[in-house]
Amino acid sequence: MKILILALSGIGDALMFTPALKLLKTKLPDAQVDALVMYEGAGEILSSNTNINRVYDFNFLKKGKMESLKYVLSFRGKYDVTINVYPSNRREYNLISFLIGASRRAGVKYKRKNISSFGFLNNIIAGEDDSTHNVQTNIKLCEALLGHKFDDEPALELYLNQSDLDLADKFFKEKNIKSEDLVIGFHPGCATLKNHIKRRWEPEKFAELAKRLVKTDNSKIFLFGGPDEQELKKNISAQINSENVFIIDTQTIMHSSAIMKRCNLFITNDSSQMHIASALKLKVAAIIGPTNPAYIQPWKTNHKVVSLNLECSPCFFYSPKPLICSRTDVKFKCIKELTVDMVYEQAKILLS
């Protein structure tokens, strides 16, 4: 059997499919399982996964419609099964799956906008549940495909090679990071598509929190983020103004992950790097505002979700629609009024 995993929606979603991928291969050990990705980081993560035979990387966002269509049609008739990882409820993803022409097309039936997202093009269906983690929904999707109920819910899988670990060790030596140092990772960014930049805790609060952790614990602060978050990291570093702060600037997400592995605690917005930290089994303080914690909270690692738990939260569920706030008093109050004291308190609990 030849299976193509469509992991087009990003790094975190690719990672949250890895437990289902592991279970899929236990039932179909001889199957050829390939993946199609659109983001380089997702490709890095899946390329290192021993359950994947081959990864195809094609950035549909930067290619024209005709070039994209030609590329998709090049897969036609080559796969028996396509699986759209959850969540990926854009019509383009379901259309890509349909055009590839596999006889069995697995996807989640979304509670919102399923018809307009062309969910009807899938013929292997798992239902969406707002109380269920994305990992569990992906497992349900594979259960629907196989007609088999799994008893296990594995951890996220992220494989670091020796060269990445060696680069991390070199970084620690250059920066004089000792084994006894308390290292705390920050990820102050997150995705920006569909207005998701509104999920970000303010940079000023990250800076204030870092100052407190440096003062009280002599912590070393590692600032993580992608190439498009360089200015954000520099801004926060300048506000902290301490020799204990290090901007992590790497060529690959796997190198960054190897450095992240050293962290004693990871404090983060709802982001792909939150899931990387979970895969590395770090202690995680997850700052979550409008999104649904049941979907995305750190999976199978020691963590605290820091949230105001407002009566209007969560207000974002999976839909092609942009993130909006309907409050009339303070827009995105759930993240704007989440204080440094709240995050610091949960961080100290995790560190203890």
Secondary structure, DSSP 8 states (H G I E B T S, - for coil): -EEEEEE-S-HHHHHHHHHHHHHHHHH-TT-EEEEEESSHHHHHHHHT-TT-SEEEE--GGGS-HHHHHHHHHTTTTS-SEEEE-SS---HHHHHHHHHHT-SEEEEEE-SSSTTTTTGGG-SEEEE--TTS-HHHHHHHHHHHHHT--------------HHHHHHHHHHHHHTT--TTS-EEEEE-----GGGGGGG---HHHHHHHHHHHHHHH--EEEE---GGGHHHHHHHHHHH--TTEEE---SSHHHHHHHHTT-SEEEEESSHHHHHHHHTT--EEEE-SSB-HHHHS--SS-EEEE----TT---B-S-SS------SSSTTHHHHT--HHHHHHHHHHHH-
